Amino acid sequence: MFFLLSKTLGIMMLPTNFIIAVGLLGVALSATRWKARGRNLLAVSVVTLALCGFSPIGNWLLYPLEQRFPPWDPARGVPDGIVVLGGGIDPDVSSERGATQFSGSAGRLITAALLAHQYPQARILYSGGNPSLLTENAASEADFAPEVFAGLGIPRARLLVERRSRNTHENAEFSKQLAAPKSGEHWLLVTSAYHMPRSVGSFRAAGFAVEPCPTDWLLGGPADLARFSVFASRGLGRTDLALREWMGLLAYRLTGKSSALFPAPAPD
């Protein structure tokens, strides 16, 4: 039920979808005796879309997510394993095209491969199924990950693949089952910086101790908080992405799938 709601209600509540729905309601009301209210709703919809698209609102929402966990410090010691979360491969398009096709989070795989070369004794676990609700294709990201890592110089023998997970909660649960981490082992968690708070909360709730290793930053620093977008699609995309994470943090905490509302770095 949680997965179903996240893929239906959660998507409907994304800012762009919600604002457009308000605008369409305004158009519909404009043809009725409530036309004044309809025009108001339509005006609010257009103005809000413009604000989210061109203003730094999306950056304001992303910044605290990306700043929550600092880059991983190699001084913490040699890792025993590296968990990299899916999201960097599009399994449906890859299956249709017969070749691996990447998404905007492909940096997760690159970072994991660089770490794998730096720490040749560390095990690599790729966790990624198919997050789509309405798909007839059984392909998962993990089906394509071994070929990608092999192309990056990581032998198949070092790679564990988890192909059942459809969301972050399942990433954590199934990764723990597959990795079977022993007491005292050090496992890194590689995912996009904006996604790290929810990921860490999920892994902590699952009882899998990980050291955050964020990657794929979308913002360069505080200067981006005052930077407007030239293309509305970029601002709208960042607003949707950030609010999806904030809604996810709240939903995960309320349902016990995260250890905290806004997980923070563990004390040294």
C-alpha positions in Angstrom: 0.0 0.0 0.0 2.8 2.4 0.9 4.5 1.9 -2.6 1.1 2.3 -4.3 0.4 5.6 -2.5 3.9 6.9 -3.2 3.4 6.3 -6.9 -0.1 7.8 -7.1 -0.9 10.3 -4.4 2.8 11.3 -4.1 3.1 12.0 -7.8 -0.2 13.9 -7.8 1.1 16.2 -5.0 4.3 17.2 -6.8 4.3 20.9 -7.3 4.2 21.0 -11.0 1.3 18.5 -11.3 -0.6 20.2 -8.5 -0.2 23.7 -9.9 -1.3 22.5 -13.4 -4.3 20.8 -11.9 -5.3 24.1 -10.2 -4.9 25.9 -13.5 -7.1 23.3 -15.3 -9.7 23.7 -12.6 -9.6 27.4 -13.1 -10.2 26.9 -16.9 -13.1 24.7 -16.2 -14.7 27.1 -13.7 -14.3 30.0 -16.2 -17.1 28.5 -18.2 -19.5 28.4 -15.3 -21.1 30.9 -13.0 -18.0 30.8 -10.9 -15.9 32.3 -13.7 -14.4 34.9 -11.5 -13.0 32.3 -9.1 -11.9 30.3 -12.2 -9.9 33.3 -13.5 -8.3 33.8 -10.1 -7.2 30.1 -9.9 -5.8 30.3 -13.4 -3.9 33.4 -12.6 -2.5 31.9 -9.4 -1.5 28.8 -11.3 0.4 30.7 -14.0 2.2 33.0 -11.4 3.2 30.1 -9.2 4.5 28.1 -12.2 6.6 31.1 -13.2 7.9 31.6 -9.6 8.9 27.9 -9.3 10.3 27.8 -12.8 12.5 31.0 -12.8 13.1 31.9 -9.2 15.6 30.1 -6.8 12.8 28.4 -4.9 14.0 25.0 -6.0 17.5 25.7 -4.9 16.3 26.9 -1.5 14.5 23.6 -1.0 17.5 21.5 -2.3 20.2 23.3 -0.4 19.5 22.0 3.2 19.1 18.4 1.8 22.4 18.5 0.0 24.2 20.2 2.9 23.0 17.7 5.5 25.9 15.3 5.0 29.5 16.3 4.2 31.6 14.5 1.6 33.0 11.2 3.0 36.4 11.5 4.6 38.9 8.8 3.7 40.5 9.3 7.0 37.6 7.4 8.5 39.3 4.2 7.4 39.2 1.6 4.6 35.7 0.5 3.9 34.7 -3.2 3.9 31.9 -2.6 1.4 30.2 0.0 -0.7 26.4 0.1 -1.2 25.4 2.2 -4.3 21.7 3.0 -4.7 19.9 2.7 -8.0 18.6 5.6 -9.9 21.3 6.0 -12.4 20.0 3.5 -15.0 16.6 3.6 -16.8 15.7 -0.2 -16.9 12.7 0.2 -19.2 14.5 2.1 -21.9 17.6 0.0 -21.5 15.5 -3.1 -22.0 13.8 -1.7 -25.1 17.0 -0.5 -26.6 19.1 -3.5 -25.7 21.8 -1.4 -24.2 22.2 0.4 -20.9 20.7 3.9 -20.8 21.5 6.2 -18.0 19.5 8.8 -16.1 20.5 12.0 -14.4 21.9 10.2 -11.4 24.5 8.1 -13.2 27.2 9.8 -11.1 26.3 7.3 -8.4 27.8 4.5 -10.5 30.9 6.6 -11.4 31.6 7.4 -7.7 31.1 3.8 -6.7 33.5 2.6 -9.4 36.2 5.2 -8.4 35.9 4.0 -4.8 36.1 0.4 -5.9 39.4 1.1 -7.6 40.7 3.0 -4.6 39.7 0.2 -2.2 40.2 -3.1 -4.2 39.3 -5.3 -1.3 35.8 -3.7 -0.7 32.7 -5.5 -1.8 30.3 -3.6 -4.1 26.6 -3.9 -3.7 24.3 -2.3 -6.3 20.7 -2.0 -5.1 18.2 -1.2 -7.8 15.0 -2.8 -9.0 12.3 -1.2 -11.2 10.5 1.7 -9.4 7.7 2.0 -12.0 4.2 1.2 -10.9 2.7 0.7 -14.4 5.2 -1.4 -16.3 5.0 -4.6 -18.1 8.7 -4.9 -18.2 10.3 -7.0 -15.5 13.8 -5.6 -16.2 15.6 -4.0 -13.2 18.5 -1.6 -12.9 20.5 -4.4 -11.3 20.2 -6.4 -14.6 22.4 -3.8 -16.3 24.7 -2.7 -13.5 27.2 -5.6 -13.8 27.9 -4.7 -17.5 28.4 -1.0 -16.5 30.8 -1.8 -13.7 32.7 -4.3 -15.9 33.2 -1.5 -18.4 34.5 0.7 -15.6 37.1 -2.0 -14.7 35.2 -3.7 -11.8 35.1 -7.5 -12.2 31.7 -9.3 -11.7 33.1 -11.3 -8.9 33.3 -8.2 -6.7 29.7 -7.2 -7.3 26.6 -8.1 -5.4 23.3 -7.1 -7.1 20.0 -6.5 -5.4 17.2 -6.4 -8.0 13.9 -6.5 -6.0 13.9 -3.0 -4.4 11.4 -0.4 -5.7 12.1 2.4 -3.3 14.5 3.6 -0.7 13.0 1.6 2.2 13.3 -1.6 0.2 16.9 -0.6 -0.8 17.8 -0.6 2.8 15.9 -3.8 3.8 17.1 -5.9 0.9 20.7 -4.6 0.9 21.0 -5.6 4.6 19.8 -9.1 3.8 22.2 -9.5 0.9 25.3 -7.8 2.5 24.8 -9.5 5.9 27.2 -6.9 7.5 29.2 -8.1 10.4 29.8 -6.1 13.6 32.7 -3.7 13.2 32.5 -3.6 9.4 32.5 -0.3 7.6 30.1 0.1 4.7 29.8 3.3 2.6 26.5 4.4 1.2 26.7 6.1 -2.2 23.7 8.1 -3.5 22.9 11.6 -4.6 23.5 14.3 -2.0 19.8 15.5 -2.0 18.7 11.9 -1.4 21.2 11.1 1.4 19.0 12.2 4.4 16.2 9.8 3.5 18.6 7.1 2.5 20.5 7.3 5.8 17.3 7.3 7.8 16.1 4.2 6.0 19.3 2.3 6.5 19.4 3.2 10.2 15.8 2.1 10.6 16.8 -1.2 8.9 19.7 -1.7 11.3 22.4 -1.4 8.6 25.1 1.0 9.8 26.5 2.9 6.9 28.8 5.9 6.4 27.3 8.5 4.0 29.2 9.1 0.8 27.1 11.7 -1.1 27.6 12.5 -4.7 25.8 14.1 -7.6 25.5 17.5 -6.1 23.1 19.8 -8.0 24.2 23.0 -6.3 27.6 24.4 -6.1 27.2 26.4 -2.9 25.4 29.3 -1.2 25.7 31.5 -4.3 23.1 29.3 -6.0 20.5 30.5 -3.4 20.4 33.8 -5.3 20.6 32.3 -8.8 17.6 32.5 -11.1 16.9 29.9 -13.8 17.0 30.9 -17.5 14.9 27.8 -18.3 11.7 27.3 -16.4 12.0 23.5 -16.8 15.1 23.5 -14.7 13.6 25.4 -11.8 10.4 23.4 -11.9 12.4 20.1 -12.0 14.4 21.1 -9.0 11.3 22.2 -7.1 9.6 18.9 -7.8 12.7 16.9 -6.9 13.3 18.7 -3.6 9.7 18.7 -2.4 9.4 15.0 -3.3 12.3 14.4 -0.9 10.8 16.5 1.8 7.5 14.7 1.5 9.3 11.4 1.4 11.1 12.3 4.7 7.8 13.1 6.4 6.1 9.9 5.0 9.0 7.7 6.0 9.1 9.1 9.5 5.4 8.8 10.0 5.4 5.2 8.9 8.5 4.1 10.8 10.6 3.6 7.7 13.2 6.2 8.8 15.1 6.7 12.1 14.4 10.4 12.2 12.5 13.2 10.5 15.6 14.8 9.1 18.5 12.4 9.8 21.8 14.0 10.7 25.5 12.8 10.7 26.3 10.4 13.5 28.5 11.8 16.2 32.1 10.8 16.0 
